[in-house]
Amino acid sequence: MRVSKAQNLGFCFGVKRTLQLALEAAKNQTVYTIGPLINNPQEVSRLQERGVIPLDDLSAVRPSVLLLPSHGAAPQKIAEAKALGWQILDATCPLVQKAQSLAAAAATSGADLIVFGDKNHPEIKGVVGRFLSEATPAQKAFVVANADEAEALGHFNKAVLLSQTTQIEKDLYIISKLLERKTSDFTLHNTICKATSDRQQAALNLAKQVDVMLVIGGRSSANTQKLLKLCNKTGVPSYLVERAVEILPEMLAGAEHIGITAGASTPDWIIKEVFKKMSDEQKVNVVEEVIKDEANIVEEAAEAANQEAAEFAAPEVPETSETEDGVNLMEEAMADPYDIEIKQLHAGARVKGVIVQVKPDELLVDIGAKSEGVLPSSELIDEEAAHITEKFHVGDEINVFVVRRENKEGYPMLSKKRIDQELVWDKLAAMRENNETIEGPVVDTVRGGVLVDVGIRGFVPAALASNSYVEDLKEFVGKTLKMKILECERSRHKLVLSAKAVLREEARAKRAETWANLAEGQTIKGVVRRLTSFGAFVDIGGVDGLLHVSEMAWYRVNKPSDILKEGDEIDVMVLGVDKENEKVSLGLKQLIVNPWSVAAEKYPKDSIIQVKVMRTAGFGAFVEVEPGVEGLVHISQLAWERVAKTEDVVKPGDIIEVKVLSVDPENKRISLSRKATLEPPTAQDMPEADEVDPAPAEE
């Protein structure tokens, strides 16, 4: 009997990232989560011991740090937490954040939303909640669990289909085809996590080759249940187990080949526990017993970064460090790494030397050996290599690293860069210890993140490169990031950094400063972050204030997008500050002169002006004198002759010339006359006395 594991199994990137944030935050304080952090009871229990506590009732404890899980949370729940005073730490998986953003975009486009998934799952509640927060009352959201429920839906004029990230891709496309036939304007966004798809395909492939499948994971885990469903579809007996103790002999009876897979929320230690039980108790031949956590994108991408930096790695140390006469060179070198005599020169030694020749592409260095050492420009840091004749001069002393005792011409091969990098590692380790910030440019992208140059190559995971999800990491290349050092392991040449940590630290400081100085009546600069049907949210320094549509201009604004767009930098006035509920109301029109306040000066009585007809009524026409100032041309003032209907003389959109009869700024009224600008009729054209209109009544 033998055991094989699926090619992809265990923690996905989102779960790994969530746990990393949780454990980091729990180092100095208790961290609470909205319900279980992940769908694995054993891991949740382990996290509780480390100070990460699940919480159902947010009002049950004193507010502190609340971590949003990888599957996200509904906007209403987040709003409730903020209102209670919780400090939010968002560990929502970037893929779930993307699904939420797509749901919000569907709402603003006027579409209805259909989500394929479990309506009771927190991820679905978060996606639907985000949609409803942006949608109009006429827009609807539907959750379907299968093709039958999708078929039962009615016709849609415009609809967007999303999926829970852990669903089966084949089922999504079946549902999409059903909905496409009954929707005039249909859009499908495949929001299924690729890591989930990879695990499902790997489990399916393995199930076809074995006699029994064991699926390891929490019973409440959606993706684990999907793995079990797929395995069962192959006809192979498949069992879900949360722990190794649940594996019973009858499950494996008669099986020669056993397959193992695990859900994306199953920790590595449980997977290893199962393998150990199979090895110790079942006396089977365990294939690939050591579990590689293939879902750990941070680890894998960091290793990719290590490979990128392989040229900087020190050469292998010989199996023995003794010379022919038995002197232990390593012990002597530790005393003073640069104090090594000629007879002790070996690969890996650090020595002092004197530059004896400077060439455009190399330096010759006297290190006391029988021949000068060669230091090629490739073994200098980039800045030094680019200006080698300016940075180095004959007679300069430098510390160098011996790469090889001799090349084929008999010269020692040297490196300065490797010593410089050792100094950089020392500096980085100290900076991490002191929680200092470091800056460096992004030089490339790798799977799962970007590479930065901070003297050596470091890796920034995609989730930690920004405060928000970034679709294309290439946009970071060439930019300089401020970062905190998360991991600094010289022996593994592993350097992991976070730009997000600095951004959040700066945002918290900026936000605190803004709240401390915020007061009604202030004029402050802001950036438009988001537009809604009722106004715009403006960032005024880490704090979002609401600029209501009614406060944007002195005239009626139909849509905020008519005068603003996201990213606009504007000056606004602070109209109200509610620090307790963290709400700020803003105004834009208050910084503009109220046109009514100067209307009497701009439009004196008897002046002739041009106006635009806006709308008509039975008693006359309303005209726009200027944006924010409307006047009335009474029907009796439209023409000298009797006017039966206003529309017989003017229509909306007409530009006409009128005379100002009176201006009442206090009541925002201007009386105007069109007929006063026209030539009066001659005596023979005048109507009979009883046909003449009486003097117009005052409004």
VMD Tcl script that draws the C-alpha trace (Angstrom):
set ca {
  {0.00 0.00 0.00}
  {1.24 3.51 -0.78}
  {0.06 7.08 -0.27}
  {0.31 10.01 -2.70}
  {-0.57 13.66 -2.17}
  {-2.20 16.03 -4.66}
  {0.18 18.34 -6.47}
  {-1.54 21.41 -4.95}
  {-3.05 21.36 -1.47}
  {-3.21 23.24 1.82}
  {-3.15 26.95 2.63}
  {-3.90 29.33 -0.21}
  {-2.32 32.76 -0.48}
  {-5.32 34.58 1.03}
  {-5.38 32.38 4.14}
  {-1.60 32.53 4.53}
  {-1.71 36.32 4.30}
  {-4.57 36.49 6.82}
  {-2.71 34.37 9.37}
  {0.46 36.40 8.90}
  {-1.40 39.66 9.59}
  {-3.25 38.14 12.54}
  {-0.16 36.76 14.28}
  {1.82 39.93 13.63}
  {-0.96 42.07 15.14}
  {-1.38 39.69 18.10}
  {2.26 40.05 19.21}
  {1.44 43.05 21.41}
  {-2.33 42.87 21.95}
  {-5.42 40.70 21.71}
  {-6.91 40.66 18.23}
  {-10.58 39.86 17.60}
  {-12.13 38.56 14.40}
  {-15.65 38.64 12.97}
  {-16.45 34.97 13.51}
  {-13.74 32.32 12.91}
  {-10.75 33.68 10.99}
  {-10.64 30.60 8.73}
  {-12.88 27.57 8.31}
  {-10.71 25.17 10.28}
  {-11.63 24.63 13.96}
  {-8.21 23.23 14.91}
  {-6.36 26.22 13.50}
  {-8.88 28.58 15.10}
  {-8.16 26.96 18.48}
  {-4.42 27.31 17.92}
  {-4.90 30.97 17.03}
  {-6.90 31.57 20.21}
  {-3.90 30.43 22.21}
  {-1.86 33.07 20.36}
  {-4.36 35.86 21.15}
  {-6.58 35.83 18.04}
  {-10.15 35.52 19.35}
  {-13.31 34.99 17.24}
  {-16.21 37.22 18.21}
  {-19.88 37.08 17.23}
  {-21.19 40.07 19.21}
  {-19.04 43.17 18.64}
  {-20.59 44.92 21.63}
  {-19.66 42.08 24.00}
  {-16.11 43.32 24.64}
  {-14.32 46.64 24.77}
  {-13.39 47.72 21.22}
  {-9.74 47.27 20.21}
  {-8.37 45.67 17.02}
  {-10.83 43.86 14.75}
  {-9.36 41.75 11.95}
  {-11.49 41.22 8.86}
  {-11.07 37.60 7.66}
  {-9.82 36.56 4.21}
  {-13.39 36.00 3.01}
  {-14.26 39.62 3.88}
  {-17.26 41.09 5.68}
  {-20.48 42.87 4.77}
  {-20.25 46.71 4.65}
  {-22.99 46.91 7.29}
  {-20.90 44.82 9.69}
  {-17.85 47.00 9.09}
  {-19.92 50.14 9.61}
  {-21.26 48.69 12.87}
  {-17.72 47.96 14.05}
  {-16.52 51.48 13.24}
  {-19.49 53.00 14.99}
  {-18.60 51.01 18.13}
  {-15.01 52.29 17.98}
  {-13.18 49.23 16.65}
  {-9.84 49.69 14.88}
  {-10.21 47.77 11.60}
  {-7.35 45.61 10.27}
  {-8.37 44.39 6.82}
  {-7.10 40.92 5.87}
  {-9.65 40.42 3.11}
  {-8.15 38.35 0.29}
  {-7.33 40.59 -2.71}
  {-9.40 38.25 -4.89}
  {-12.43 38.77 -2.64}
  {-11.78 42.53 -2.68}
  {-11.78 42.36 -6.47}
  {-15.14 40.58 -6.45}
  {-16.53 43.27 -4.14}
  {-15.23 46.00 -6.46}
  {-16.84 44.29 -9.45}
  {-20.12 44.13 -7.52}
  {-19.91 47.86 -6.79}
  {-19.16 48.56 -10.46}
  {-22.19 46.49 -11.46}
  {-24.35 48.65 -9.17}
  {-23.10 51.93 -10.62}
  {-23.63 50.59 -14.16}
  {-27.32 50.02 -13.43}
  {-27.14 46.22 -13.67}
  {-28.70 43.58 -11.45}
  {-26.29 41.22 -9.68}
  {-26.29 37.42 -9.69}
  {-23.77 35.57 -7.51}
  {-23.05 31.85 -7.77}
  {-22.40 30.49 -4.28}
  {-23.72 29.86 -0.78}
  {-26.01 32.71 0.28}
  {-25.10 32.15 3.96}
  {-21.33 32.32 3.40}
  {-19.66 35.50 4.75}
  {-17.89 36.08 1.42}
  {-21.22 36.19 -0.43}
  {-22.75 38.47 2.21}
  {-19.84 40.86 1.76}
  {-20.11 40.91 -2.05}
  {-23.90 41.34 -2.06}
  {-23.69 43.94 0.71}
  {-21.17 45.97 -1.32}
  {-23.52 45.85 -4.33}
  {-26.57 46.95 -2.35}
  {-24.66 49.82 -0.76}
  {-24.16 51.32 -4.23}
  {-27.35 50.16 -6.00}
  {-30.66 51.96 -6.43}
  {-33.86 50.47 -4.92}
  {-34.82 49.25 -8.39}
  {-31.71 47.07 -8.69}
  {-31.77 43.54 -7.30}
  {-29.20 40.98 -6.14}
  {-29.71 37.21 -6.43}
  {-27.65 34.31 -5.06}
  {-27.92 30.96 -6.85}
  {-26.46 27.71 -5.54}
  {-26.80 25.71 -8.76}
  {-28.01 25.70 -12.37}
  {-31.61 24.89 -11.36}
  {-31.85 28.05 -9.24}
  {-30.33 30.07 -12.08}
  {-32.86 28.64 -14.54}
  {-35.71 29.64 -12.20}
  {-34.78 33.32 -12.39}
  {-36.74 35.63 -14.71}
  {-35.51 37.79 -17.58}
  {-32.97 40.58 -17.01}
  {-32.37 43.71 -19.05}
  {-28.84 44.03 -17.70}
  {-27.09 41.61 -15.34}
  {-23.60 40.81 -14.04}
  {-22.65 37.31 -12.86}
  {-19.95 36.79 -10.21}
  {-18.91 33.68 -8.30}
  {-17.86 32.77 -4.81}
  {-14.10 32.30 -5.09}
  {-14.25 28.64 -4.00}
  {-16.83 27.39 -6.53}
  {-16.24 24.86 -9.32}
  {-15.40 26.58 -12.58}
  {-17.35 24.17 -14.78}
  {-20.55 24.85 -12.80}
  {-20.01 28.62 -13.18}
  {-19.90 28.40 -16.96}
  {-23.03 26.23 -17.11}
  {-24.87 28.86 -15.07}
  {-23.47 31.67 -17.23}
  {-24.83 30.02 -20.40}
  {-28.28 29.70 -18.83}
  {-28.34 33.35 -17.75}
  {-26.92 34.66 -21.01}
  {-29.97 33.34 -22.88}
  {-32.37 35.26 -20.66}
  {-30.44 38.56 -20.36}
  {-30.32 41.38 -22.93}
  {-27.01 42.78 -21.63}
  {-25.04 40.07 -19.80}
  {-21.53 40.17 -18.30}
  {-19.64 37.30 -16.66}
  {-16.70 37.93 -14.31}
  {-14.90 34.70 -13.38}
  {-13.97 35.46 -9.76}
  {-13.05 31.87 -8.86}
  {-9.63 31.79 -7.18}
  {-6.98 30.20 -9.42}
  {-5.43 28.52 -6.38}
  {-8.82 26.94 -5.71}
  {-9.11 25.80 -9.33}
  {-5.58 24.37 -9.22}
  {-6.39 22.40 -6.05}
  {-9.61 21.09 -7.54}
  {-7.90 19.96 -10.74}
  {-5.02 18.38 -8.80}
  {-7.47 16.50 -6.55}
  {-9.45 15.33 -9.59}
  {-6.31 14.10 -11.35}
  {-5.15 12.19 -8.28}
  {-8.59 10.69 -7.55}
  {-8.54 9.01 -10.96}
  {-5.33 7.15 -10.04}
  {-6.05 5.89 -6.51}
  {-8.36 3.49 -4.69}
  {-9.39 5.85 -1.85}
  {-9.23 9.65 -1.43}
  {-8.82 11.42 1.92}
  {-9.82 15.11 1.90}
  {-8.36 16.97 4.89}
  {-10.08 20.13 6.11}
  {-12.79 21.75 8.18}
  {-16.32 20.53 7.57}
  {-17.54 24.13 7.42}
  {-14.97 25.00 4.74}
  {-16.64 25.61 1.37}
  {-13.57 24.82 -0.71}
  {-12.93 21.59 1.24}
  {-16.50 20.47 0.58}
  {-16.01 21.23 -3.13}
  {-12.89 19.02 -3.16}
  {-14.89 16.20 -1.58}
  {-17.68 16.63 -4.13}
  {-15.24 16.48 -7.05}
  {-13.50 13.38 -5.70}
  {-16.81 11.62 -5.16}
  {-17.81 12.36 -8.76}
  {-14.96 10.15 -9.96}
  {-16.58 7.16 -8.26}
  {-13.63 6.66 -5.91}
  {-14.55 6.30 -2.20}
  {-13.74 9.69 -0.68}
  {-13.77 10.77 2.97}
  {-13.49 14.17 4.66}
  {-11.41 14.19 7.85}
  {-10.55 17.14 10.06}
  {-7.80 15.37 12.02}
  {-5.70 12.23 11.69}
  {-7.64 10.50 14.51}
  {-10.73 10.44 12.27}
  {-9.08 8.04 9.80}
  {-10.65 4.64 10.49}
  {-9.27 1.27 9.29}
  {-12.48 0.48 7.40}
  {-11.98 3.58 5.23}
  {-8.80 2.09 3.81}
  {-9.80 -1.57 3.73}
  {-8.59 -3.25 0.54}
  {-6.97 -0.06 -0.81}
  {-3.56 -0.40 -2.43}
  {-3.12 3.28 -3.35}
  {-4.45 6.15 -1.19}
  {-4.66 9.79 -2.35}
  {-4.59 12.81 -0.05}
  {-5.67 16.40 -0.71}
  {-6.48 19.32 1.59}
  {-8.60 22.45 1.53}
  {-7.16 25.95 1.23}
  {-7.78 26.59 4.95}
  {-6.07 23.41 6.13}
  {-2.79 24.12 7.98}
  {0.40 22.30 7.09}
  {0.75 20.74 10.55}
  {-2.55 18.86 10.18}
  {-1.52 17.54 6.75}
  {1.79 16.32 8.18}
  {-0.07 14.76 11.11}
  {-2.15 12.68 8.67}
  {0.93 11.55 6.79}
  {2.64 10.56 10.03}
  {-0.37 8.52 11.15}
  {-0.46 6.75 7.80}
  {3.24 5.99 8.09}
  {3.30 4.90 11.74}
  {-0.01 3.07 12.10}
  {-0.97 1.88 8.65}
  {2.57 0.71 7.80}
  {2.28 2.13 4.31}
  {4.84 3.48 1.89}
  {4.29 7.24 2.13}
  {5.16 8.99 -1.11}
  {6.45 12.57 -0.69}
  {5.95 12.60 3.07}
  {7.47 16.07 3.45}
  {4.72 18.49 2.52}
  {5.69 21.46 0.44}
  {3.29 24.32 1.13}
  {2.69 25.15 -2.53}
  {0.00 27.63 -1.66}
  {2.44 29.85 0.19}
  {2.98 32.39 -2.54}
  {4.99 34.65 -0.25}
  {7.51 31.85 0.39}
  {7.69 30.78 -3.26}
  {8.01 34.29 -4.60}
  {10.64 35.08 -1.98}
  {12.57 32.06 -3.21}
  {12.20 33.40 -6.75}
  {13.72 36.62 -5.47}
  {16.52 34.59 -3.91}
  {17.25 32.99 -7.26}
  {17.34 36.44 -8.84}
  {20.01 37.34 -6.30}
  {21.92 34.05 -6.63}
  {24.83 35.85 -8.28}
  {25.47 37.56 -4.93}
  {25.59 34.34 -2.91}
  {28.89 33.37 -1.31}
  {30.65 30.36 -2.87}
  {30.34 27.00 -1.20}
  {32.70 26.45 1.70}
  {35.00 23.48 1.13}
  {34.15 20.34 3.10}
  {37.27 20.90 5.20}
  {38.68 24.29 6.12}
  {42.09 22.97 7.11}
  {45.36 23.68 5.24}
  {47.89 21.02 4.45}
  {49.65 21.61 7.76}
  {46.38 21.36 9.75}
  {45.65 25.03 10.45}
  {41.92 25.68 10.83}
  {41.48 28.71 8.63}
  {37.85 29.37 9.61}
  {38.70 29.75 13.29}
  {41.56 32.12 12.49}
  {39.42 34.09 10.09}
  {36.71 34.59 12.72}
  {39.17 36.45 14.92}
  {39.79 39.09 12.23}
  {38.20 38.33 8.85}
  {40.60 40.62 7.01}
  {43.82 39.51 8.71}
  {44.72 36.45 6.60}
  {48.24 35.78 5.44}
  {49.21 34.67 1.95}
  {49.53 31.00 2.87}
  {45.94 31.06 4.22}
  {44.33 32.60 1.12}
  {41.30 30.51 0.09}
  {37.88 30.88 -1.48}
  {35.61 32.64 1.00}
  {38.37 34.64 2.72}
  {38.05 38.37 3.37}
  {41.25 40.34 2.88}
  {42.49 43.91 2.70}
  {44.12 45.02 -0.50}
  {45.58 48.03 -2.29}
  {44.45 49.05 -5.78}
  {47.41 48.95 -8.16}
  {45.56 49.53 -11.46}
  {42.18 50.94 -12.49}
  {40.68 49.80 -15.80}
  {37.25 50.63 -17.30}
  {35.98 47.12 -16.59}
  {38.12 45.87 -13.67}
  {40.50 46.69 -10.82}
  {43.82 44.98 -10.07}
  {44.31 44.65 -6.32}
  {47.45 43.71 -4.41}
  {46.29 41.32 -1.66}
  {49.77 40.00 -0.77}
  {49.47 36.92 -2.98}
  {51.96 35.87 -5.61}
  {49.77 37.66 -8.19}
  {47.44 40.67 -8.04}
  {43.80 39.84 -7.65}
  {41.28 40.69 -10.36}
  {38.16 42.57 -9.26}
  {35.77 42.78 -12.26}
  {33.21 45.59 -12.45}
  {30.44 42.98 -12.16}
  {31.60 42.40 -8.57}
  {31.11 46.06 -7.64}
  {27.78 47.59 -6.72}
  {25.98 49.13 -9.71}
  {26.81 52.76 -8.85}
  {30.54 51.94 -8.48}
  {30.63 49.85 -11.66}
  {29.06 52.67 -13.67}
  {31.72 55.17 -12.49}
  {34.67 52.90 -11.79}
  {37.42 55.36 -12.86}
  {35.87 58.11 -10.70}
  {35.19 56.01 -7.60}
  {38.55 54.18 -7.39}
  {42.18 55.33 -7.58}
  {45.60 53.68 -7.46}
  {46.72 53.39 -3.83}
  {43.19 53.13 -2.36}
  {42.74 50.44 0.30}
  {39.66 48.24 -0.03}
  {38.26 45.13 1.61}
  {37.57 42.28 -0.79}
  {36.14 38.77 -0.82}
  {38.10 35.93 -2.46}
  {35.78 34.21 -4.94}
  {38.44 31.80 -6.26}
  {42.10 31.36 -5.33}
  {43.09 31.29 -8.99}
  {41.46 31.63 -12.38}
  {42.85 29.84 -15.44}
  {45.53 32.53 -15.76}
  {46.57 32.03 -12.14}
  {45.08 35.27 -10.73}
  {42.86 35.38 -7.62}
  {39.26 36.40 -8.44}
  {37.82 38.99 -6.05}
  {34.52 40.61 -5.16}
  {33.77 43.81 -3.30}
  {30.02 43.60 -3.78}
  {29.69 40.54 -1.55}
  {31.37 42.27 1.36}
  {29.26 45.36 0.81}
  {26.20 43.18 0.87}
  {27.24 41.61 4.17}
  {27.35 45.13 5.57}
  {23.92 45.79 4.05}
  {22.57 42.64 5.74}
  {23.90 43.93 9.07}
  {22.23 47.28 8.45}
  {18.94 45.66 7.43}
  {18.90 43.41 10.49}
  {19.39 46.44 12.74}
  {16.66 48.37 10.91}
  {14.22 45.49 11.32}
  {15.05 45.26 15.02}
  {14.34 48.98 15.42}
  {11.26 48.92 13.15}
  {12.81 51.53 10.88}
  {11.58 52.48 7.40}
  {13.72 51.86 4.33}
  {13.38 53.15 0.77}
  {14.23 51.42 -2.49}
  {13.20 51.34 -6.16}
  {11.14 48.52 -7.67}
  {13.36 46.83 -10.25}
  {11.25 43.92 -11.48}
  {8.17 41.77 -10.97}
  {8.10 38.07 -10.05}
  {5.32 35.62 -9.32}
  {3.36 36.98 -6.40}
  {5.07 40.34 -5.94}
  {7.86 42.74 -6.89}
  {11.62 42.95 -6.36}
  {13.15 46.04 -4.78}
  {16.77 47.17 -4.55}
  {17.80 48.21 -1.03}
  {21.46 47.37 -1.49}
  {20.41 43.77 -2.06}
  {17.33 42.39 -3.77}
  {14.29 42.19 -1.53}
  {10.81 40.84 -2.15}
  {7.54 42.70 -1.56}
  {4.45 40.44 -1.81}
  {1.71 41.82 -4.07}
  {-0.66 42.10 -1.10}
  {1.87 44.27 0.76}
  {2.90 46.56 -2.11}
  {-0.06 48.90 -1.72}
  {-3.05 49.71 0.45}
  {-5.38 48.34 -2.22}
  {-5.48 45.53 -4.77}
  {-3.31 46.24 -7.83}
  {-4.23 44.46 -11.06}
  {-0.88 44.88 -12.86}
  {2.26 44.86 -10.69}
  {4.33 46.24 -13.58}
  {3.05 49.71 -12.76}
  {5.33 49.64 -9.68}
  {8.53 49.13 -11.72}
  {10.72 52.24 -11.47}
  {8.85 53.64 -8.47}
  {10.54 54.10 -5.09}
  {8.73 52.49 -2.16}
  {8.96 53.19 1.55}
  {8.91 49.86 3.39}
  {9.14 48.03 6.68}
  {11.29 44.90 6.93}
  {9.22 41.81 7.77}
  {11.82 39.06 7.37}
  {15.60 39.34 7.17}
  {17.39 35.97 6.98}
  {20.95 36.29 5.74}
  {21.60 32.53 5.73}
  {18.74 31.96 3.29}
  {19.30 35.25 1.46}
  {15.68 36.05 2.24}
  {14.45 39.62 2.58}
  {10.70 40.30 2.68}
  {9.39 43.85 2.99}
  {6.04 45.62 3.24}
  {5.17 48.97 1.70}
  {1.62 48.58 3.01}
  {2.86 48.73 6.62}
  {4.37 52.17 6.00}
  {1.32 53.42 4.11}
  {-0.97 52.33 6.94}
  {1.33 53.85 9.55}
  {1.39 57.14 7.63}
  {-2.37 57.00 7.09}
  {-3.00 56.48 10.82}
  {-0.75 59.38 11.73}
  {-2.26 61.62 9.07}
  {-5.77 60.64 10.12}
  {-5.07 61.36 13.78}
  {-3.58 64.76 12.90}
  {-6.57 65.61 10.71}
  {-9.11 64.74 13.42}
  {-7.13 66.72 15.99}
  {-7.16 69.89 13.85}
  {-10.54 69.57 12.14}
  {-13.10 72.29 12.90}
  {-16.25 73.70 11.35}
  {-15.72 76.64 9.02}
  {-12.27 75.52 7.85}
  {-11.32 75.60 4.20}
  {-9.29 72.52 3.43}
  {-7.87 70.74 0.39}
  {-9.15 67.30 -0.51}
  {-9.15 64.62 -3.19}
  {-12.34 63.13 -4.61}
  {-12.13 59.39 -3.87}
  {-15.59 58.10 -4.80}
  {-18.74 59.39 -6.46}
  {-22.25 58.22 -5.58}
  {-25.71 59.27 -6.68}
  {-26.07 61.50 -3.62}
  {-22.65 63.15 -3.52}
  {-18.90 62.58 -3.35}
  {-16.55 61.22 -0.68}
  {-13.53 63.48 -0.36}
  {-10.26 62.53 1.35}
  {-9.24 65.52 3.46}
  {-6.13 63.96 5.01}
  {-6.82 60.34 5.83}
  {-10.43 61.18 6.70}
  {-13.27 60.82 4.20}
  {-15.84 63.59 4.30}
  {-19.17 63.67 2.47}
  {-19.77 66.44 -0.03}
  {-23.53 66.19 -0.59}
  {-24.84 66.99 -4.06}
  {-26.90 69.85 -2.61}
  {-23.70 71.52 -1.34}
  {-21.81 71.37 -4.63}
  {-23.19 74.46 -6.37}
  {-25.73 77.26 -5.96}
  {-27.72 75.75 -8.81}
  {-29.33 72.33 -9.05}
  {-26.80 69.56 -9.80}
  {-28.37 66.49 -11.38}
  {-25.36 64.18 -10.98}
  {-22.13 64.72 -9.01}
  {-20.24 63.45 -12.06}
  {-21.47 66.52 -13.97}
  {-18.99 68.69 -12.08}
  {-16.53 66.28 -10.38}
  {-14.56 63.15 -11.20}
  {-12.55 60.74 -9.06}
  {-9.04 62.02 -8.44}
  {-9.98 65.73 -8.61}
  {-8.16 67.95 -6.11}
  {-10.56 70.53 -4.72}
  {-10.93 73.05 -1.91}
  {-13.90 72.41 0.39}
  {-15.37 74.00 3.50}
  {-15.97 71.93 6.63}
  {-19.68 72.29 7.43}
  {-19.96 69.79 10.28}
  {-17.70 67.54 12.38}
  {-18.97 64.51 14.33}
  {-15.82 63.05 15.91}
  {-17.74 60.51 17.95}
  {-19.20 58.87 14.84}
  {-16.29 59.89 12.59}
  {-18.44 61.83 10.15}
  {-17.56 65.03 8.33}
  {-19.86 67.04 6.08}
  {-18.32 69.30 3.46}
  {-19.41 72.11 1.17}
  {-18.11 73.38 -2.15}
  {-20.57 76.13 -3.03}
  {-19.72 78.02 0.17}
  {-16.34 78.91 -1.40}
  {-18.07 80.47 -4.41}
  {-19.88 83.82 -4.34}
  {-23.64 83.32 -4.06}
  {-24.84 84.78 -7.36}
  {-27.96 86.19 -5.67}
  {-25.82 88.34 -3.38}
  {-24.59 90.39 -6.36}
  {-27.61 89.98 -8.64}
  {-28.95 93.50 -7.93}
  {-25.61 95.04 -8.92}
  {-25.09 92.87 -11.99}
  {-28.65 93.22 -13.29}
  {-29.96 96.71 -12.39}
  {-33.52 97.69 -13.15}
  {-34.20 98.53 -16.83}
  {-31.01 96.79 -18.02}
  {-31.30 94.58 -21.11}
  {-29.84 91.05 -20.82}
  {-29.88 87.74 -22.69}
  {-31.34 84.70 -20.93}
  {-32.05 81.04 -21.68}
  {-35.56 79.60 -21.38}
  {-35.41 76.64 -18.97}
  {-39.07 75.63 -18.64}
  {-42.52 76.99 -19.31}
  {-45.71 77.19 -17.26}
  {-49.23 78.44 -17.78}
  {-48.36 81.82 -16.26}
  {-45.06 82.41 -18.03}
  {-41.50 81.20 -18.65}
  {-38.67 80.52 -16.20}
  {-35.31 81.60 -17.59}
  {-31.70 81.19 -16.52}
  {-29.98 84.54 -16.05}
  {-26.77 82.73 -15.01}
  {-26.10 79.40 -13.26}
  {-27.88 79.61 -9.90}
  {-30.02 82.63 -10.82}
  {-33.43 82.13 -12.42}
  {-36.02 84.76 -13.32}
  {-39.63 84.82 -14.46}
  {-41.03 86.35 -17.63}
  {-44.74 86.59 -16.87}
  {-47.06 85.60 -19.73}
  {-48.25 89.20 -19.86}
  {-44.64 90.30 -20.47}
  {-43.94 87.94 -23.36}
  {-45.44 90.08 -26.15}
  {-47.56 93.19 -26.77}
  {-50.37 91.10 -28.16}
  {-52.47 88.75 -26.04}
  {-50.67 85.38 -25.45}
  {-52.89 82.36 -24.97}
  {-50.09 79.85 -24.28}
  {-46.53 80.51 -23.19}
  {-45.28 77.91 -25.68}
  {-46.75 79.98 -28.54}
  {-43.99 82.54 -27.94}
  {-40.99 80.73 -26.31}
  {-39.83 77.17 -25.78}
  {-37.19 75.57 -23.48}
  {-33.75 76.16 -24.90}
  {-34.58 79.49 -26.59}
  {-32.17 82.39 -26.04}
  {-34.16 85.61 -25.68}
  {-33.52 89.25 -24.83}
  {-35.35 90.66 -21.81}
  {-35.55 93.82 -19.72}
  {-35.07 93.71 -15.94}
  {-38.19 94.95 -14.17}
  {-37.17 94.22 -10.57}
  {-34.64 92.23 -8.51}
  {-35.43 90.75 -5.07}
  {-32.22 89.01 -3.83}
  {-33.68 88.17 -0.42}
  {-36.50 86.11 -1.94}
  {-34.40 85.10 -4.97}
  {-36.73 86.61 -7.55}
  {-36.12 88.56 -10.75}
  {-39.04 89.87 -12.82}
  {-38.28 90.23 -16.51}
  {-40.06 91.48 -19.61}
  {-39.60 90.34 -23.18}
  {-42.17 92.69 -24.67}
  {-40.31 95.70 -23.23}
  {-37.47 94.91 -25.65}
  {-39.86 94.82 -28.63}
  {-41.24 97.70 -30.69}
  {-44.76 98.53 -29.48}
  {-47.54 98.15 -32.06}
  {-48.84 101.20 -33.97}
  {-52.25 102.69 -33.22}
  {-54.02 100.79 -36.03}
  {-52.48 97.55 -34.73}
  {-53.71 98.11 -31.18}
  {-56.60 95.85 -30.12}
  {-59.95 97.20 -28.98}
  {-60.01 98.49 -25.42}
  {-61.88 95.53 -24.07}
  {-59.27 93.22 -25.63}
  {-56.31 94.87 -23.91}
  {-54.77 92.78 -21.14}
  {-55.12 94.25 -17.69}
  {-51.96 95.25 -15.89}
  {-50.14 92.14 -14.72}
  {-50.76 91.14 -11.16}
  {-47.81 91.09 -8.81}
  {-46.32 87.61 -8.31}
}
mol new
graphics top color blue
foreach p $ca { graphics top sphere $p radius 0.5 }
foreach p [lrange $ca 0 end-1] q [lrange $ca 1 end] { graphics top cylinder $p $q radius 0.2 }
display resetview
